[in-house]
Amino acid sequence: MSNPNEIHADHHVGHVSTYIIVFLGLLVGTGLTVWAAFQDWGIFNAPAALLIACVKAGAVVLFFMHVKDSNKLIKTTVVGGIFWLLILFTLTMTDFLTRGWH
């Protein structure tokens, strides 16, 4: 019987320094989110917070979920999921914006 550790020998493992840098970036992003929450930018507060959240989510998906070093099938699945989410958001906003709110 073969060694069970040989099965996972082809997987890429990132360096600890990469994870520390991404973690520190996430902490900076969290601080930026808190700072942005106390600013009065009118209607741009929510888009600013969502932009920061999307960048942080992208970092988590790429580095901590190892999508950056995955094969094309995994990357295609992630892109397909994001595309489907955008379709759902578009349909929801189309319904929301076309209703009469009297």
Secondary structure, 3 states (H helix, E strand, C coil): CCCHHHCCCCCCCCCHHHHHHHHHHHHHHHHHHHHHHCCCCHHHHHHHHHHHHHHHHHHHHHHHCCCCCCCHHHHHHHHHHHHHHHHHHHHHHHHHHHCCCC
